[in-house]
C-alpha cells in the first residue's frame, strides 16, 4: 500500500475526503493485482473447447488434439509421443507423425523444445529400427536445425548429433554430409555455419581417414578461415575430434598448421580455443613438434595472458597442470623456473589488493574481476598435485611449500575447498615427506567452513594412515606422536559438524572416525571419542548420524584390548541402550547388535549380547519387537551346534511366545514371516566339537558319557574348564543296565535339581546376582532350557551357594565380583510384562532355570 497522506498522518481518526481517496487508490491497486488471477480462470466456453471425448483411443485423441486443439494440448501430445511409439508404432507413424510435422511448422518455442526431446527419447528407446527412424524423423530434425531461436536450434542439434552415432555411412553421406557442403559456405548465415562446424566434428568418427581427407578436411579449412570469429572459434574447438579421427600424420600436416595460425588470431576467444586444443592434443605430437612448434606458442600465450582478459587467465590456470606434464622433459632449466614462477604468481593473484573494504561500495567491474581471480586461484589449487610432479617431490619444501601454505589459508572458501580435495593426492606424492604438511592438515580440519571439512574427510583415513606410517618416525607404536594437535582438531571438527544443520557431513565424519584405532592409541580413543559416541547415540535426533556413531563405537570396542574398558563399554550398551527407559534407545541397541554381528566374532555376540537382544521380545513397544523380529535371522546365524544348543532353545522359546501372545497384528505378521525364514536357515555345525564328542562317546563307559552330557548342559565353552569343580556335587546316573531302584533315584535326583533351578534367578544388571522369585504364571508361560554360568560369572561361586539339597529347595543367593557375566552360558528371561508393569520403568530380569530333558 501507499503510505498515508499528510492529512491522515495529522489526524488518525480524521476520515476526510483525502483519506477516503487514498483508500480508494489502495483498493484499485488490489483490483489490478487480482486481475491476472481472474484472467487465468477458464470460462465455460474455454473449458468446452478443451474437453475431449473420453471414448477416443490414444491415437485418435492425439490426432484430434494436434488438428483442433490448443497449443498446450499439442505440446502434451508431442511429449507423449515416445509412449505412443512404444504402444502402437505403426499407427503413430502413419497417423500422428504427419500431424506433428504440420504443427511444428508454426509451433512456438515450448513445443519445439518438447519435440526435440521426444525425438531423442524415441531414438534411445529403440522403438523402431534405425532405417525407419531415419526415414520418418531425420528430415524433421534437419528442417529445424536453423531455427531462429538459438535454444531451439541447439536442442535440435543435440538430437541430430545423437542420431549421427547410429546412422549408417550411406545415410550420413547422402542426408547430412552432401547438404553440408552448401550449408558451410560464406553465403549462408552464421548460425548455419556454426551448426556445420559441430556436425563436421561429429562426422569424422564415422568415416575413414581417406574419406575425411577428401570430403571433410576442405570444409574444415574453409571454416577455420571464416570471416566471423565465432565460426573460427567453433571450428577450432572441433579440431580435437577431427585429429582423433584422421590419425597422427594428417594431424601434423593439416591440423597443427591451422592451430598455429589460429593461436595468432586477432580474436581472443579464437586464441583461447587454439591454446586449449593444443594442450589437449599434446600426446599426439612427438618431442620435436612439442619443443620446436608448440612450446614457443605456449610461451608467448603465457607472457601475454596478464595483459589480456581475465578469462584467458582462468583457462590458462586450469590447463597449466596438463601443460607442464605434457611438456615435461623439454624445458630448459630457465624455462622450468619461469613456468614455476608463473604458477606461483597465479596462486596469489588478487591477494595483494586491499581486503578491508565494504562489498556494497565496490564497483561491479571490480567485483567481477575479483571473482575471476578467485577462479584462477581455485584452478591453481586443482593443479597443485601436477606441479609437485613438475618440481619433483624432493624439492617440495623449497619450491612449493610456501605456495601450499597460501592455498590452505586462502581467504576464499572455493580455494580452500579445492586444496582440501587435493590433500590426499599431495600426501601420496610426498610419501616420506608427508610430515611437512602436518600443520596444514590441522588447519583444514579446523576450517570454519564445513564445505572444506567435508571435502577433506573424503580421504581422511588414507591421509591419517600415510601420516602415521610416513616420514622418519614411522614406528607403529608412535602413532602420530609427532602430531599432538590431531586429537583436539578431530574432536573440534566433530563438534562443529554436530552443531550445524549439515547432518550428512556429520554422518560422514563419524564413519571416517572408524579409522582412528589404526592411527591413535586406544586410551586416546577411550577417553576422547568413546563417550562422545555414546552421547550421540543417546541424544542426536538424526537416525543416520546415530547409526554411524553406533558402528564407529563398535569398531572402537573391537580394537580395544583392555578388558576393564571393554566391560565398561559393554555394560553401558546393555544398561543405557538395551535396558534404557526410552524405546528409541532400545531400537538403537538393536542397531548396535547388528553391527556387532557384522564386526565381531559369533562367539563374542553370543557371550555378551545374545540374551539381552532376545529379551526385547517382551518389550512393551511394538516397534522394538518388530525390529527385533527383523534381526532374529542374523541372531540365529551366530549360533553353532552343539555348543550353543541351549541358546537356540532360548531363541525358539522367545519366538514361540511371540507367536502365542503377540497382540499387535503388524508385529505378528512379521513374526510369522520371520519364523518361515528361521526354519529355512541352516545351522552352523562345529565339526571339531562333534567329532570330539563322538570319539569320547565311542571310547567311554556309559557313566562317563552321561557325565559329559551333564557338563554340556551346564553350557561349557572354550574358556570353561573341561571338568566341573570337585566341590560341586553331581548325581551321576548308572548305566543302561542299572536296577529299577537306581533308576528311580536318578529320576528323583533330577526332579529335585530341576525344582531347585526353577526357584533360582539372577538379576539382568551385570554387576551382581540377586535373589528374586518367579511367579507360577511366568514359569508356566516360559520355561527356558537349563544353562550354566560362564567362567567370568562363576568366579566367586562356592559349593555352598551352588549345592542342590534334596531337603531344601529354597533359592540360593549368588554374588559375583565381576562387572559382566557371560551370557553365552547363562540363560535369561525378562519378567512377564503382565505381572511386572512397564518395561520402561523397571529393570529387566533373567531367570536361571533347568531344562527338563534327558541327561
Beta strands, then each sheet from edge to edge (+ up, - down):
strand 1: 640-641
strand 2: 684-685
strand 3: 762-763
strand 4: 845-846
sheet 1: 1+ 2+
sheet 2: 3+ 4-
end
